[in-house]
């Protein structure tokens, strides 16, 4: 297999029209211009993604194995490693070990009111 051409994101951004639509999916560059009219979801969906990294949008839709196989015919290159999307960093939650009372010690008030209310209802129906 011949080595794929390497593109910069600045090159890809120029291809975001009906005349030329390129997308990046998982660091591979695809020219999907000829597929616009054939796309089951309509060409508007693809045009919205044109000229950018569409990996997340492609995965969010949940494309079939057939769609992934079909995508291979449109590959024209690879994204330059300097332009690869950085993996999203997940927020880290750190506990200090101190237990803070969210409502100033009133954690018992609501259950107590419920118990009192139930007792009053019970008393009304049994009297």
ABEGO torsion letter per residue (X at the ends): XBBBBBBBAAAAAABABAABBBBBBGGBBBBAAAAAAABAAEAAAAAAABGBBAAAAAAAAGBBAAAAAAAAAABAEBBBAAABBBBBBBBBBBBAGBBBBAAGGAAAAAAAAAAAAAAAAAAAAAX
